[in-house]
Amino acid sequence: MGVFRFDEKTKEVFIDTYHPGVSIEQIKENTGFDIKVSPYVKETEPPTIEEIELLRNEIDPKDEYIKRS
């Protein structure tokens, strides 16, 4: 639903980015605690061609985990 990070000082988890089509409210509704939101929260950037190729060719070459569309 998004990318979570940890605050270096407080060690608390927070929402850094939300995936396309997902709202902050949806993330909060699906989290079992009151999660903080980055003041700079933004939509998650799509993966680059290089990242997709790395995932397909190096991480999951047999298509066991990532479904190709």
C-alpha positions in Angstrom: 0.0 0.0 0.0 3.0 2.3 0.5 6.5 2.6 1.7 7.1 2.8 5.5 10.3 4.2 7.1 11.6 4.7 10.6 12.4 8.0 12.2 16.1 8.0 13.0 15.6 9.8 16.3 12.4 8.4 17.7 12.5 5.0 15.9 8.8 5.3 15.1 7.5 4.0 11.8 5.8 6.5 9.4 4.3 6.5 6.0 6.8 7.9 3.5 5.0 7.3 0.2 1.6 5.8 -0.8 1.2 3.6 -3.9 -0.9 4.9 -6.8 -4.6 4.3 -6.2 -4.2 4.0 -2.4 -5.1 6.8 0.0 -3.5 7.7 3.3 -6.8 6.8 5.0 -6.8 3.3 3.5 -3.3 2.7 4.8 -4.3 4.0 8.3 -7.4 1.8 8.2 -5.3 -1.3 7.5 -2.6 -0.6 10.1 -3.1 -2.0 13.5 -1.9 1.2 15.2 -2.0 5.0 14.8 0.7 5.5 12.2 2.4 8.8 11.6 2.6 10.4 8.1 5.6 12.2 6.8 5.1 15.9 6.3 6.6 15.3 2.8 4.4 12.3 2.0 3.9 11.8 -1.8 2.9 9.1 -4.2 5.4 6.3 -4.8 7.4 6.7 -7.9 7.0 3.8 -10.4 10.0 1.5 -10.8 12.5 2.3 -13.5 13.1 0.0 -16.5 16.5 -1.0 -14.9 14.8 -1.9 -11.6 12.2 -4.0 -13.4 14.9 -5.8 -15.4 16.8 -6.5 -12.2 13.8 -7.9 -10.5 12.9 -10.1 -13.5 16.4 -11.2 -14.4 18.3 -11.4 -11.1 15.8 -11.6 -8.2 13.0 -13.7 -9.7 14.1 -15.2 -13.0 11.7 -18.1 -12.7 8.6 -15.9 -12.1 8.0 -17.5 -8.7 7.2 -14.3 -6.8 6.5 -11.6 -9.3 3.7 -11.9 -11.7 4.4 -10.5 -15.2 1.6 -8.6 -16.9 
